[in-house]
Amino acid sequence: MTSDPPPILSHKVYHAPSVFTPDNLLREARRQNSIPAGAVPEICVLDPDGDIVQHLVKTGQARCNPNWACYHTWMYNFDLAGIECGILGNAVGASFATLVAEELFVSGCELLISMTSAGQIVNMGPPPYFVLIEKALRDEGTSYHYLPPAPYSEINRALLERLNGALESSPIPVTRGATWTTDAPFRETGAAIDFARAEGILGVEMEAAALYAFAQAKGKDVVCFAHVTNQMGNVENDFEKGAAQGSQDALQVINLAARAWLREARHASR
């Protein structure tokens, strides 16, 4: 029986650059697919469920970004109450979301907002409701390629403080707290849920721990929200998000976060 650490914890040199880079991948994607050079909007949104993207497309508010060179996703531009934003749908899971995040930040993105759905762990009332994720339990694999082992990865403290004032005045209540990021949604066992509940974790989702680890390692601005929409299918009529599959409320929360970040960014540039 070996006592060696598992492969995911072996041969990691956290300060070393990667040989395979998003810049080079996008360079080849542009060449192969004849995609013109150009930047994406400075504020971008990850929509793992794809409901916000579908709402924007259906209502004629979204248009394809011609400069986005990712092999795996489509980007749409849309107007967020006067702010030009980019949005990508269906990048589900830690590794996929972080791959896209890497590509976004070398393409002109300065702030990434993730709005993922989540299952309820600690009962904060009947779903749906929103949680600003302060920290995420690292029960996935991707974060361990960016940061040494630790129970949680966390939002940048300065960014969190920037958001707090804006969200306190939100017409849509937003709770602050921790989530549990898993790679295996159909292995959410009773024992795992009991542990998460004992930790005070509010919901379970699939991206935040990796996105925050990436953000810390690379010095990027990333904020993750959980839209708690379900009790993991254990009640009738679960997974209801509200009007337009929750898109209208989600866009209001995203708008507040984007404006709080922009205010600070503009102040810093003076």
C-alpha positions in Angstrom: 0.0 0.0 0.0 1.5 3.3 -1.1 1.7 6.4 1.1 2.3 8.7 -1.8 -0.1 11.7 -2.2 -2.7 11.3 -4.9 -1.8 12.6 -8.4 -3.9 15.8 -7.9 -1.6 16.8 -5.1 1.7 15.7 -6.6 4.2 17.5 -8.8 2.7 20.9 -8.3 4.9 24.0 -8.5 2.4 26.8 -7.9 4.6 29.7 -8.9 5.6 28.1 -12.2 4.0 29.2 -15.5 2.0 26.8 -17.6 3.5 25.6 -20.8 0.1 25.5 -22.4 -1.4 29.0 -22.3 -4.8 30.5 -23.2 -3.1 33.1 -25.4 -1.7 30.4 -27.6 -4.9 28.4 -27.8 -6.9 31.5 -28.8 -4.2 32.4 -31.4 -4.7 29.1 -33.1 -8.5 29.2 -32.8 -8.5 32.6 -34.6 -6.2 31.3 -37.3 -8.3 28.1 -37.9 -11.7 29.8 -37.7 -10.8 33.2 -39.3 -11.9 35.1 -36.3 -10.9 38.8 -36.3 -8.8 40.2 -33.5 -10.6 42.3 -31.0 -11.4 42.5 -27.3 -14.3 41.2 -25.3 -16.2 43.6 -22.9 -14.4 44.5 -19.7 -17.3 43.0 -17.7 -18.3 39.4 -18.5 -20.9 37.0 -17.1 -20.7 33.2 -16.7 -24.2 31.7 -16.8 -23.7 27.9 -16.3 -27.4 27.1 -16.6 -27.8 29.1 -19.8 -31.1 30.6 -18.7 -30.0 34.2 -18.7 -28.4 33.8 -22.2 -31.6 32.2 -23.5 -33.7 35.0 -22.1 -31.5 37.7 -23.6 -31.5 36.0 -27.0 -35.2 35.3 -26.9 -36.0 39.0 -26.1 -33.6 40.3 -28.8 -31.2 41.8 -26.3 -28.1 39.7 -27.1 -25.9 39.6 -30.2 -23.0 37.3 -31.0 -19.5 38.7 -30.2 -17.5 38.3 -33.4 -14.1 38.4 -31.7 -14.6 35.6 -29.2 -12.3 32.8 -30.2 -13.0 30.0 -27.7 -13.4 26.6 -29.3 -16.1 25.5 -26.8 -18.5 28.4 -26.2 -20.4 31.3 -27.8 -20.2 34.8 -26.4 -23.0 37.3 -26.6 -22.8 41.0 -26.0 -25.7 42.7 -24.3 -26.5 46.1 -22.7 -26.8 45.9 -18.9 -28.6 49.2 -18.2 -26.0 51.1 -20.2 -23.0 48.8 -19.5 -21.8 46.7 -22.4 -21.3 43.2 -21.1 -20.4 39.8 -22.5 -22.1 36.6 -21.4 -21.5 32.9 -21.9 -23.9 30.1 -21.2 -23.6 26.4 -20.2 -20.0 26.4 -18.9 -20.9 24.0 -16.2 -18.4 22.7 -13.6 -15.2 23.9 -12.2 -12.8 22.9 -14.9 -15.0 24.2 -17.8 -15.7 27.5 -16.0 -12.1 28.1 -15.2 -10.9 27.2 -18.7 -13.3 29.9 -20.0 -12.2 32.4 -17.3 -8.6 32.0 -18.3 -9.5 32.7 -21.9 -11.7 35.7 -20.9 -9.0 37.5 -19.0 -6.5 37.3 -21.8 -9.2 38.6 -24.2 -9.9 41.9 -22.4 -12.2 40.9 -19.5 -11.4 42.8 -16.3 -14.3 41.6 -14.1 -16.0 38.2 -14.3 -19.4 37.6 -12.6 -20.5 34.0 -12.2 -24.3 33.4 -11.6 -24.7 29.7 -10.9 -27.7 27.8 -9.6 -27.3 25.9 -6.3 -29.0 23.4 -4.1 -30.0 24.4 -0.6 -27.9 23.2 2.4 -28.6 25.5 5.3 -32.3 26.5 5.1 -32.4 30.3 4.6 -36.1 30.1 3.5 -37.9 28.8 0.5 -36.0 29.0 -2.8 -35.3 30.8 -5.0 -32.9 33.4 -3.4 -29.4 34.7 -4.0 -26.1 34.2 -2.1 -23.0 36.3 -2.6 -20.3 33.5 -2.2 -17.7 34.7 0.3 -15.8 31.4 0.3 -16.3 27.9 -1.3 -15.4 24.5 0.0 -12.9 22.9 -2.3 -14.5 19.6 -3.0 -13.5 19.7 -6.7 -10.2 19.2 -8.5 -9.4 22.4 -10.5 -8.6 24.6 -7.5 -5.7 22.3 -6.5 -3.9 23.2 -9.7 -3.9 26.9 -8.7 -3.5 27.0 -5.0 -2.0 24.6 -2.3 -4.4 22.4 -0.4 -6.8 24.3 2.0 -10.4 23.7 2.9 -11.8 26.9 1.2 -11.0 29.4 -1.5 -12.3 32.9 -1.0 -13.3 36.0 -2.8 -10.8 38.9 -2.7 -11.5 40.9 0.4 -11.2 44.3 -1.2 -13.7 43.2 -3.9 -16.1 41.9 -1.3 -16.1 45.2 0.6 -16.7 47.0 -2.7 -19.8 44.9 -3.3 -21.3 45.0 0.2 -22.6 48.5 0.1 -24.2 48.0 -3.3 -25.9 44.8 -2.3 -27.2 46.1 1.0 -29.5 48.4 -1.0 -30.6 45.7 -3.5 -34.3 45.5 -4.0 -33.7 41.7 -4.3 -32.3 40.3 -1.1 -28.8 38.9 -1.4 -27.4 36.8 1.5 -23.6 36.5 2.1 -22.1 33.1 3.0 -20.2 30.0 2.0 -21.0 27.3 -0.6 -19.7 23.8 -1.3 -18.3 23.3 -4.8 -18.5 19.7 -6.0 -17.5 17.9 -9.2 -20.0 15.1 -8.6 -23.6 16.4 -8.1 -25.0 12.9 -8.0 -22.7 12.0 -5.1 -24.1 14.5 -2.7 -24.6 11.9 0.1 -26.2 12.3 3.4 -22.9 12.3 5.2 -21.5 15.0 2.9 -24.5 17.2 3.3 -24.4 16.8 7.1 -20.8 17.9 7.1 -21.6 20.9 4.9 -24.5 21.9 7.0 -22.3 21.7 10.2 -19.9 24.0 8.5 -22.7 26.6 8.0 -22.6 26.2 4.2 -25.6 27.7 2.5 -25.7 25.9 -0.9 -23.9 23.4 -3.2 -22.8 24.4 -6.6 -20.1 23.4 -9.2 -17.8 26.4 -10.0 -17.0 28.9 -7.3 -14.1 27.2 -5.5 -12.1 26.9 -8.7 -13.0 30.4 -9.9 -11.8 31.9 -6.7 -8.6 29.9 -6.6 -7.9 31.0 -10.2 -8.7 34.6 -9.2 -6.3 34.5 -6.3 -3.5 32.8 -8.2 -3.7 35.2 -11.2 -4.7 38.4 -9.4 -8.1 38.7 -11.2 -11.4 40.2 -10.2 -14.0 37.4 -10.0 -17.3 37.4 -8.0 -19.5 34.3 -7.7 -23.2 34.3 -6.9 -25.3 31.3 -6.1 -28.9 31.3 -7.1 -30.3 28.8 -4.6 -33.1 27.3 -6.7 -33.7 23.8 -5.3 -33.7 21.3 -2.5 -31.9 18.8 -4.7 -35.2 17.4 -6.1 -36.4 16.2 -2.7 -39.6 18.2 -2.8 -42.3 18.4 -5.4 -42.2 21.3 -7.9 -38.5 21.9 -7.2 -36.0 23.9 -9.4 -38.4 26.8 -9.9 -36.4 30.0 -10.5 -39.2 32.6 -11.0 -40.1 34.8 -14.0 -38.0 34.1 -17.1 -36.3 31.3 -15.3 -35.0 33.8 -12.8 -33.1 35.8 -15.4 -34.7 39.1 -14.6 -33.8 39.0 -10.9 -30.3 37.6 -11.7 -29.6 40.5 -14.1 -30.6 43.0 -11.4 -28.1 41.4 -9.0 -25.4 41.3 -11.7 -26.1 45.0 -12.5 -25.5 46.0 -8.9 -22.2 44.1 -8.7 -21.0 45.5 -12.1 -21.8 49.1 -11.1 -20.0 48.7 -7.7 -16.9 47.4 -9.4 -17.0 50.1 -12.1 -17.3 52.9 -9.5 -14.1 51.8 -7.9 -12.3 51.1 -11.2 -13.1 54.6 -12.4 -12.1 56.2 -9.1 -8.8 54.3 -9.2 -8.0 55.5 -12.7 -8.3 59.2 -11.9 
